[in-house]
Amino acid sequence: MGELVERVDEEDRVVGVVDRAEAVGKGWLHRVATTVCRDPRGRILVHRRPEGVSRFPGRYNWLVGGAVEVGESYEAAAARELAEELGVFGRPRPVLKFLCRGEISPYWLGVHEVVVTAPLVPDPGEITWCGWFGEGELLEAVGSGAFVSDGVEVLRRYRAVRGGPKGRSAR
């Protein structure tokens, strides 16, 4: 058995524990947590996925994240994925959560934000390139079609709700 996740319903209530591959294959709802990484100047981190990965090979993304593990909160999953994929330890703050219909399968998506002040140490199994983009540059790049499609919808929603503090520092 592979990665276990909580299968959830349309209200994000747990209905069981399943293998993530089975959830994706059968279109069952599960949970995913992502983080928008900003630098102290407000730029957003963009990265490219390796060619050999199973999900979105070679595509660009502006979100760092992955599946929420069994018994884990969205916030804990966001922090874990941030550490695993970028070597950054911080406390991402929740920004929004919504039912994402997704390119591969539907899932509940928790979107978080953090200001990164520490050096990045990307996991080469997850990230082959990364760089900081201003919001205008990001909007232009996302329109190119080379980005993970789910991130396009997230960007629209993120820009609509983002306000208040820009995030917390990660050290």
KOLTIPA-882684 format. One line per 3 residues: number of its first residue (from 1); for each residue x, y, z of C-alpha. Coordinates in pm, 1 decimal, padded with zeros to 6 digits, m for minus. Example, Ala and Ser with C-alpha at 12.3 -4.5 7.8 and 13.67 -1.06 7.14 Angstrom:
KOLTIPA-882684
1 = 01230.0/m00450.0/00780.0  01367.0/m00106.0/00714.0 .
END
This chain:
KOLTIPA-882684
1 = 00000.0/00000.0/00000.0  00124.8/00349.5/m00085.5  00060.2/00686.5/00073.3 .
4 = m00247.3/00685.4/00299.8  m00481.1/00984.2/00303.8  m00817.2/01061.2/00455.4 .
7 = m01104.4/01032.1/00213.0  m01341.4/01322.1/00279.8  m01687.0/01427.5/00168.0 .
10 = m01820.7/01743.9/00003.8  m01810.0/01916.6/00345.4  m01446.0/01809.9/00412.1 .
13 = m01551.4/01554.5/00676.5  m01346.0/01236.1/00704.7  m01526.2/00926.2/00573.9 .
16 = m01234.4/00681.9/00569.4  m00866.8/00617.1/00509.8  m00757.2/00519.1/00157.9 .
19 = m00448.5/00490.8/m00057.0  m00383.9/00824.0/m00230.6  m00341.4/00657.2/m00571.5 .
22 = m00682.9/00494.0/m00529.1  m00839.2/00828.1/m00424.5  m00695.3/00995.9/m00733.3 .
25 = m00785.6/00706.0/m00962.0  m01145.6/00687.2/m00842.8  m01195.6/01063.7/m00809.0 .
28 = m01248.6/01046.5/m00432.7  m01206.6/01366.2/m00237.4  m00900.4/01389.9/m00015.5 .
31 = m00693.0/01678.6/00122.4  m00397.8/01869.1/m00019.4  m00205.0/02153.0/00148.3 .
34 = 00001.0/02410.4/m00039.2  00204.5/02716.8/00047.5  00271.7/03037.8/m00140.6 .
37 = 00629.3/03137.7/m00060.2  00707.5/03508.5/m00065.9  01038.0/03679.1/m00004.7 .
40 = 01068.2/03993.2/00212.1  01020.0/04205.2/m00103.7  00684.0/04037.1/m00171.1 .
43 = 00798.0/03832.5/m00470.3  00653.6/03484.7/m00516.0  00859.1/03168.2/m00556.7 .
46 = 00806.6/02982.5/m00884.5  00955.5/02639.4/m00944.1  00978.0/02374.2/m01212.2 .
49 = 00893.2/02009.5/m01149.3  01131.8/01734.9/m01263.2  01057.9/01554.4/m01590.1 .
52 = 01036.9/01210.5/m01425.6  00769.1/01275.6/m01160.8  00422.9/01119.1/m01184.6 .
55 = 00226.1/01440.9/m01139.3  00279.9/01740.7/m01369.1  00627.7/01648.3/m01501.6 .
58 = 00831.1/01942.9/m01628.9  00558.9/02196.7/m01549.7  00599.0/02514.5/m01349.8 .
61 = 00415.1/02590.2/m01027.1  00396.3/02872.5/m00775.6  00263.8/02649.6/m00495.6 .
64 = 00467.1/02410.9/m00279.7  00277.9/02125.4/m00121.4  00125.9/01782.1/m00128.2 .
67 = m00121.2/01545.0/00030.3  m00233.3/01587.9/00390.3  m00144.5/01270.8/00581.2 .
70 = m00388.0/01077.6/00798.0  m00454.8/01268.6/01121.6  m00260.1/01573.9/01002.8 .
73 = m00399.5/01928.6/00982.4  m00372.5/02138.2/00666.8  m00129.6/02371.9/00848.7 .
76 = 00093.3/02086.5/00968.2  00098.3/01936.8/00618.4  00188.0/02273.8/00464.8 .
79 = 00478.6/02314.6/00708.5  00597.3/01955.9/00649.5  00587.9/01991.8/00271.0 .
82 = 00769.5/02327.4/00292.0  01050.2/02161.0/00488.9  01061.9/01852.2/00265.4 .
85 = 01057.7/02032.9/m00068.4  01254.0/02350.8/00010.2  01438.0/02286.8/00337.4 .
88 = 01252.6/02583.2/00489.0  01112.9/02558.4/00840.2  00832.2/02798.5/00913.7 .
91 = 00473.9/02835.0/01015.7  00263.9/02901.2/00705.7  m00055.6/03092.4/00775.6 .
94 = m00384.7/02976.0/00621.5  m00521.3/03198.0/00345.0  m00809.0/02999.7/00193.9 .
97 = m00956.4/02652.5/00152.6  m01182.3/02533.0/m00125.7  m01298.3/02226.7/m00314.5 .
100 = m01067.9/02214.4/m00616.2  m01195.9/02010.9/m00909.0  m00835.0/01951.6/m01020.0 .
103 = m00686.5/01833.6/m01347.7  m00605.7/01486.8/m01212.3  m00881.9/01447.7/m00952.7 .
106 = m01091.7/01656.0/m00712.7  m00958.8/01745.1/m00366.4  m00997.9/01989.2/m00081.4 .
109 = m00714.2/02240.5/m00105.6  m00575.4/02440.9/00184.1  m00367.5/02734.9/00060.6 .
112 = m00117.1/02893.6/00299.3  00136.9/03172.1/00281.5  00479.7/03228.7/00436.1 .
115 = 00757.1/03484.2/00400.7  01083.8/03299.7/00343.7  01397.2/03462.2/00484.8 .
118 = 01616.9/03150.3/00503.1  01817.0/03004.4/00213.9  01627.1/02756.7/m00001.7 .
121 = 01748.7/02396.7/m00025.9  01524.9/02247.6/m00296.9  01472.6/01870.8/m00306.8 .
124 = 01588.4/01774.6/m00661.1  01326.8/01498.2/m00664.5  01057.8/01767.2/m00642.9 .
127 = 01212.3/02086.9/m00781.9  01462.7/02126.8/m01066.9  01466.4/02508.0/m01081.1 .
130 = 01322.7/02795.0/m00876.8  01321.0/03174.2/m00885.8  01139.4/03476.0/m00743.1 .
133 = 00873.6/03651.8/m00953.4  00687.0/03978.0/m00898.5  00308.1/03943.1/m00918.6 .
136 = 00300.6/04091.9/m01268.9  00569.3/03849.6/m01386.7  00379.6/03560.8/m01229.0 .
139 = 00053.3/03658.6/m01397.4  00229.5/03680.1/m01733.5  00407.6/03346.6/m01683.0 .
142 = 00092.8/03164.1/m01570.7  m00072.0/03269.4/m01896.9  00197.5/03083.9/m02093.8 .
145 = 00035.7/02742.1/m02041.1  00351.8/02585.4/m01892.9  00210.4/02593.6/m01537.7 .
148 = 00027.2/02328.2/m01338.7  m00333.9/02398.1/m01437.3  m00474.6/02372.9/m01084.0 .
151 = m00247.7/02663.3/m00985.0  m00419.8/02894.8/m01233.3  m00752.5/02864.0/m01046.5 .
154 = m00574.1/02896.4/m00712.6  m00403.4/03217.6/m00828.4  m00739.0/03376.1/m00913.8 .
157 = m00884.8/03284.2/m00574.9  m00566.8/03377.8/m00385.1  m00555.2/03725.0/m00538.8 .
160 = m00925.2/03776.4/m00456.7  m00893.3/03695.6/m00084.8  m00537.3/03795.6/00003.1 .
163 = m00519.5/04084.0/00242.4  m00385.9/04185.3/00581.9  m00042.9/04059.7/00683.3 .
166 = 00172.9/03928.7/00399.2  00276.5/03621.0/00594.2  00516.7/03514.7/00864.4 .
169 = 00888.7/03475.4/00840.0  01037.3/03130.8/00802.5  01380.4/03076.8/00950.5 .
END
